Amino acid sequence: MWLAAVVLSACLLATGSPAVAATPEAEFQTAENTFRFQDYAKAVEQLRPLLYPDVRLASPDLVVRAHEFLAACYHWLGDERAMEDEFTALLTLAPQHRLDSFFYPPSLIERFEGIRAKLIGLHVIEAEPAPKPPVDTVKCERTEETIVRRSWVPNLVPFGVGQFLNGRNTKGALFLTGQTLSLTLNIAAWVSIESLRGSDGYFSARNAGVARDLRIVQYVGLGTFVGLAVWGIVDAFLDFTPEVKSVRMVPCPTVPPAGAGLVPGIAVCARF
């Protein structure tokens, strides 16, 4: 009997137990992490199977967020048609959904709102109903739009300045670190070479070989710095938005109606 038990245990260890399949919710969490790390191509590969050909996510909120992440990935990958399809699917499910301006640039939010307006005009979705004012008071507000025009000159500055100004903090940190390290390597190699020179300005036979190797290190550091700087400038211009719009609601100014002086404390709200 004990021999049969040993043989059975050995067989189980040899074959192994089947791995537990990941749930759609766990797959979505993995895809969201990939999206947050800005690996958009891989995020598309992880998000699409959760929505197509059949929706595998049980939570309606996760379905909406999956469409949102997938549309943003297509935007940054340059596939505008696929982005519009995903935003259309999102708004069909959740017509009042809004994009968080903390995570997305104004240009993408404008595209999203434009698609919403188009679907409302085609009567695919309904416009958001206006909130009913309280019975005793009527609040008057007007829309104030502010446009900030940005200069493209900071995009020419190395060390990730353009990325930081465009809101790409992760990219900015990578360019800053890479360019700082490569420039430090270049300067350190140059200082080391100069320290090997004799009082007559020449290298001794013993130091000539070392100086030659350090010169290679110096050029590699300089080349890496220049390459990263050019790459950072091009990347900053690709993400550059010349105008940033912000919209806020402000109270309407109040003006006294005709004869208001006869009844103190009464004013009407007018739109301008």
C-alpha positions as CSV (number, residue, x, y, z in Angstrom):
1,M,0.0,0.0,0.0
2,W,2.8,2.4,0.9
3,L,4.5,1.6,-2.4
4,A,1.4,2.6,-4.4
5,A,1.2,5.9,-2.5
6,V,4.8,6.7,-3.2
7,V,4.3,5.9,-7.0
8,L,1.1,8.1,-7.1
9,S,2.9,11.0,-5.4
10,A,5.8,10.8,-7.8
11,C,3.4,10.9,-10.8
12,L,1.7,14.0,-9.4
13,L,5.0,15.7,-8.9
14,A,6.1,14.8,-12.4
15,T,3.0,16.0,-14.2
16,G,2.3,19.0,-12.0
17,S,-1.0,20.5,-11.2
18,P,-2.8,22.7,-13.9
19,A,-2.2,26.4,-13.4
20,V,-5.2,28.5,-12.3
21,A,-6.4,30.6,-15.2
22,A,-6.4,34.3,-14.6
23,T,-9.7,36.0,-14.3
24,P,-10.8,38.8,-16.8
25,E,-10.6,41.3,-13.9
26,A,-7.0,40.3,-13.2
27,E,-6.2,40.5,-16.9
28,F,-7.7,44.0,-16.9
29,Q,-5.5,45.1,-14.0
30,T,-2.4,43.9,-15.8
31,A,-3.5,45.8,-19.0
32,E,-4.1,48.9,-16.9
33,N,-0.6,48.7,-15.4
34,T,0.8,48.3,-18.9
35,F,-1.2,51.4,-20.1
36,R,0.0,53.4,-17.1
37,F,3.6,52.6,-18.1
38,Q,2.9,53.9,-21.6
39,D,3.5,50.7,-23.4
40,Y,0.4,51.4,-25.7
41,A,1.0,48.6,-28.3
42,K,1.2,45.9,-25.6
43,A,-1.8,47.4,-23.8
44,V,-3.9,47.1,-27.0
45,E,-3.0,43.4,-27.2
46,Q,-4.1,42.9,-23.5
47,L,-7.3,45.0,-23.7
48,R,-8.8,43.9,-27.0
49,P,-9.4,40.2,-25.9
50,L,-11.4,41.6,-22.9
51,L,-13.9,43.3,-25.2
52,Y,-13.8,41.5,-28.6
53,P,-15.3,39.3,-30.0
54,D,-17.3,39.1,-26.7
55,V,-17.2,41.2,-23.6
56,R,-15.6,39.1,-20.8
57,L,-15.7,41.7,-18.0
58,A,-18.7,41.4,-15.7
59,S,-18.5,45.0,-14.3
60,P,-20.0,47.7,-16.5
61,D,-17.6,50.2,-15.0
62,L,-14.6,48.0,-16.1
63,V,-16.0,47.7,-19.6
64,V,-16.3,51.5,-19.9
65,R,-12.7,51.9,-18.6
66,A,-11.4,49.3,-21.0
67,H,-12.9,51.2,-23.9
68,E,-11.4,54.4,-22.5
69,F,-7.9,53.0,-22.2
70,L,-8.1,51.3,-25.6
71,A,-9.2,54.5,-27.3
72,A,-6.3,56.5,-25.6
73,C,-3.9,53.8,-26.8
74,Y,-5.1,54.1,-30.4
75,H,-4.8,57.9,-30.1
76,W,-1.1,57.8,-29.1
77,L,-0.4,55.0,-31.6
78,G,-1.8,57.3,-34.4
79,D,-4.9,55.2,-35.3
80,E,-7.6,57.9,-35.1
81,R,-10.3,55.8,-36.8
82,A,-10.0,53.0,-34.2
83,M,-9.9,55.7,-31.4
84,E,-13.2,57.1,-32.7
85,D,-14.8,53.6,-32.7
86,E,-13.8,53.0,-29.1
87,F,-15.0,56.4,-27.9
88,T,-18.3,55.8,-29.8
89,A,-18.7,52.4,-28.0
90,L,-17.9,54.0,-24.7
91,L,-20.4,56.8,-25.1
92,T,-23.1,54.4,-26.2
93,L,-22.7,52.5,-22.9
94,A,-22.1,55.6,-20.7
95,P,-23.3,58.8,-22.5
96,Q,-22.4,61.0,-19.4
97,H,-18.8,59.6,-19.1
98,R,-16.0,62.2,-18.7
99,L,-12.3,62.0,-19.3
100,D,-10.0,63.0,-16.4
101,S,-8.0,66.1,-17.4
102,F,-5.3,65.0,-14.9
103,F,-4.4,61.9,-17.1
104,Y,-5.2,63.1,-20.6
105,P,-4.1,66.1,-22.7
106,P,-6.6,68.8,-23.7
107,S,-6.4,67.7,-27.4
108,L,-7.6,64.2,-26.6
109,I,-10.4,65.5,-24.4
110,E,-11.5,67.8,-27.2
111,R,-11.7,64.9,-29.6
112,F,-13.7,62.9,-27.1
113,E,-16.2,65.8,-26.5
114,G,-16.4,66.3,-30.3
115,I,-17.5,62.7,-30.7
116,R,-20.0,63.1,-27.9
117,A,-21.5,66.2,-29.7
118,K,-21.6,64.3,-33.0
119,L,-23.5,61.3,-31.4
120,I,-25.9,63.7,-29.8
121,G,-26.6,65.4,-33.1
122,L,-27.2,62.0,-34.8
123,H,-29.6,61.2,-31.9
124,V,-27.5,58.1,-31.0
125,I,-27.2,59.3,-27.4
126,E,-29.1,61.9,-25.4
127,A,-27.6,65.1,-24.1
128,E,-27.1,65.4,-20.4
129,P,-30.2,66.9,-18.9
130,A,-29.8,70.3,-17.3
131,P,-30.0,70.2,-13.5
132,K,-33.2,71.7,-12.1
133,P,-32.6,74.8,-10.0
134,P,-34.0,75.0,-6.5
135,V,-37.5,76.3,-6.2
136,D,-36.6,79.3,-4.1
137,T,-33.5,80.5,-6.0
138,V,-32.3,80.5,-9.6
139,K,-28.6,80.3,-10.2
140,C,-27.3,82.1,-13.2
141,E,-23.9,81.1,-14.7
142,R,-22.1,81.6,-17.9
143,T,-19.2,79.8,-19.6
144,E,-15.8,81.4,-19.6
145,E,-13.2,79.9,-21.9
146,T,-9.5,80.6,-21.4
147,I,-6.9,79.9,-24.2
148,V,-3.3,79.7,-23.2
149,R,-0.8,79.9,-26.1
150,R,2.4,78.0,-25.5
151,S,5.8,78.7,-27.0
152,W,7.6,75.9,-28.8
153,V,11.0,77.3,-27.8
154,P,11.3,75.2,-24.5
155,N,11.1,72.1,-26.7
156,L,14.6,72.8,-27.8
157,V,16.0,72.6,-24.3
158,P,17.6,69.2,-23.5
159,F,17.3,67.2,-20.2
160,G,13.6,66.4,-20.7
161,V,12.3,70.0,-20.3
162,G,9.9,69.7,-23.3
163,Q,8.5,66.4,-21.9
164,F,7.9,67.9,-18.5
165,L,6.1,70.9,-20.0
166,N,3.9,68.6,-22.2
167,G,2.9,66.6,-19.1
168,R,5.0,63.5,-19.9
169,N,6.8,63.3,-16.6
170,T,8.0,59.7,-17.0
171,K,9.6,60.5,-20.4
172,G,11.0,63.6,-18.9
173,A,12.6,61.8,-16.0
174,L,14.2,59.2,-18.4
175,F,15.6,61.8,-20.8
176,L,16.9,63.8,-17.8
177,T,18.6,60.8,-16.3
178,G,20.1,59.5,-19.5
179,Q,21.5,62.9,-20.7
180,T,22.9,63.7,-17.2
181,L,24.7,60.4,-17.0
182,S,26.1,60.6,-20.5
183,L,27.3,64.2,-20.1
184,T,28.8,63.3,-16.7
185,L,30.7,60.4,-18.4
186,N,32.0,62.7,-21.1
187,I,33.2,65.3,-18.6
188,A,34.8,62.8,-16.2
189,A,36.7,61.2,-19.1
190,W,38.0,64.5,-20.3
191,V,39.1,65.5,-16.8
192,S,40.9,62.2,-16.4
193,I,42.7,62.6,-19.7
194,E,43.9,66.1,-18.8
195,S,45.2,64.8,-15.4
196,L,47.5,62.4,-17.2
197,R,49.3,65.1,-19.1
198,G,52.8,66.0,-18.0
199,S,54.1,69.5,-17.3
200,D,55.1,69.7,-21.0
201,G,51.5,69.0,-22.1
202,Y,52.4,65.5,-23.5
203,F,51.6,62.0,-22.2
204,S,54.2,59.7,-21.0
205,A,54.6,56.3,-22.7
206,R,52.9,54.7,-19.8
207,N,49.9,57.1,-19.8
208,A,49.4,57.3,-23.6
209,G,47.4,54.0,-23.8
210,V,45.2,54.9,-20.9
211,A,44.5,58.4,-22.3
212,R,43.6,56.8,-25.7
213,D,41.0,54.5,-24.0
214,L,39.6,57.4,-22.0
215,R,39.3,59.4,-25.2
216,I,37.0,56.6,-26.6
217,V,34.9,56.8,-23.4
218,Q,34.7,60.6,-23.8
219,Y,33.4,60.4,-27.4
220,V,30.9,57.6,-26.5
221,G,29.5,59.8,-23.7
222,L,29.3,62.8,-25.9
223,G,27.7,60.9,-28.7
224,T,25.1,59.4,-26.3
225,F,24.3,62.8,-24.9
226,V,23.8,64.3,-28.4
227,G,21.7,61.4,-29.5
228,L,19.4,61.6,-26.5
229,A,19.2,65.4,-26.8
230,V,18.0,65.2,-30.4
231,W,15.6,62.4,-29.6
232,G,14.2,64.4,-26.7
233,I,13.7,67.5,-28.9
234,V,11.9,65.5,-31.6
235,D,9.7,63.7,-29.0
236,A,8.8,67.0,-27.4
237,F,7.6,68.5,-30.7
238,L,5.5,65.4,-31.4
239,D,3.6,65.9,-28.2
240,F,3.5,69.7,-28.4
241,T,0.1,71.4,-28.3
242,P,0.3,75.1,-29.2
243,E,-2.9,76.1,-27.4
244,V,-4.4,74.8,-24.2
245,K,-8.1,75.5,-23.5
246,S,-9.8,75.6,-20.1
247,V,-13.5,76.1,-19.5
248,R,-15.1,77.2,-16.3
249,M,-18.4,78.4,-15.1
250,V,-18.7,81.9,-13.6
251,P,-21.7,83.7,-12.0
252,C,-23.5,86.1,-14.2
253,P,-23.2,89.8,-13.2
254,T,-26.3,91.2,-11.6
255,V,-27.9,94.4,-12.8
256,P,-30.8,96.3,-11.1
257,P,-34.1,96.3,-13.1
258,A,-36.0,99.5,-13.9
259,G,-37.4,100.9,-10.7
260,A,-35.3,98.6,-8.5
261,G,-34.3,101.6,-6.4
262,L,-37.9,101.7,-5.0
263,V,-37.5,98.2,-3.6
264,P,-34.2,97.7,-1.8
265,G,-32.5,94.4,-2.0
266,I,-34.0,93.1,-5.3
267,A,-31.8,92.4,-8.3
268,V,-32.2,90.3,-11.4
269,C,-29.6,88.1,-13.1
270,A,-28.9,88.9,-16.8
271,R,-26.7,87.0,-19.3
272,F,-24.1,88.8,-21.3
